[in-house]
Amino acid sequence: MSDAQKFPLGTISALSLSVVSSVSIVICNKALMSTLGFTFATTLTSWHLLVTFCSLHVALWMKFFEHKPFDPRAVMGFGILNGISIGLLNLSLGFNSVGFYQMTKLAIIPCTVVLETIFFRKKFSKKIQFSLIILLLGVGIATVTDLQLNMLGSVLSLLAVLTTCVAQIMTNTIQKKFKVSSTQLLYQSCPYQAITLFVTGPFLDGLLTNQNVFAFNYTSQVLFFIVLSCLISVSVNFSTFLVIGKTSPVTYQVLGHLKTCLVLAFGYLLLKDAFNWHNILGILIAVVGMMLYSYYCTLETQLKASEALTQLPQMNENEKDPLISVENGSGLLSENGVAKVDPVWNSNKDFKA
């Protein structure tokens, strides 16, 4: 098996695009919020989604992709749920300590695994589970600093985890169920996400910052970083749907923790953020967990592919004999899943050719 077969180029490109764009937008937003004082995260996210929708509309007009409408209720519910999950994550950060917020993000992976196991009967091998534990341990060491609990913050974090997990599982499920691409799903759901955050954003940001987003002093430098952030967000949003569609919600969360470690490293190298041995040790452990996860996923994918190839000749051999049903293997023909007696058989007579 060639390297191209082991690691599909499209998946590698999607993962790379997600990492580069996400790290870039974090650095850009850090400069915008920490240096320039623009701390209105939810409102900024609504602008991101509006720019993403406009960009996709232009791409549709230029026929870069085909519009494929499907169940409008599913699209609306999915878009609104995504918007709510983003708002809840921002509220969780606002009403909790940074350490507890990081624990909230860590909880998304095990929650996703539990939901997929219960509702989709998906099985995760012990090796995959072990690699995820190593990854979460590393990210926890690198990012979690304190755990100050409060009732409101805990409830918001719980709701944020549940809505985020369900939204990411729906991203993968909808693409497969309705056979739509990540671009088609993003184009149709973007307006609902943007409207949800555009309406609630100023209120949430005012609640968290005690400032009015419309009264902020928009200097030329602030406007430049806002525009830059919105442009990068097009790539971030597109790559998110692309990665989940090509892999799985759990893989996307693993990638998200890799991006967290990269952001910490870039913050230390480029922005001279505080760094200690906890950060270094945690990042190293997280990278080991991520490498193990990637390795075990690749092995299991190759194993499934080889099993499918070995079963193929057997199916072809069975198809040569019309009297042998592949489904029931009992010598009875099968039609629409129901066994029936072949007309050449007679219970009272010998077999007729």
Secondary structure as GFF3:
##gff-version 3
##sequence-region A 1 353
A	DSSP	alpha_helix	3	6	.	.	.	ID=ss1
A	DSSP	alpha_helix	9	30	.	.	.	ID=ss2
A	DSSP	pi_helix	31	35	.	.	.	ID=ss3
A	DSSP	alpha_helix	41	61	.	.	.	ID=ss4
A	DSSP	alpha_helix	72	95	.	.	.	ID=ss5
A	DSSP	alpha_helix	98	106	.	.	.	ID=ss6
A	DSSP	alpha_helix	108	120	.	.	.	ID=ss7
A	DSSP	alpha_helix	126	143	.	.	.	ID=ss8
A	DSSP	alpha_helix	151	177	.	.	.	ID=ss9
A	DSSP	alpha_helix	182	209	.	.	.	ID=ss10
A	DSSP	three_ten_helix	213	215	.	.	.	ID=ss11
A	DSSP	alpha_helix	220	246	.	.	.	ID=ss12
A	DSSP	alpha_helix	249	270	.	.	.	ID=ss13
A	DSSP	alpha_helix	277	320	.	.	.	ID=ss14
A	DSSP	beta_strand	333	335	.	.	.	ID=ss15
A	DSSP	beta_strand	338	340	.	.	.	ID=ss16
###
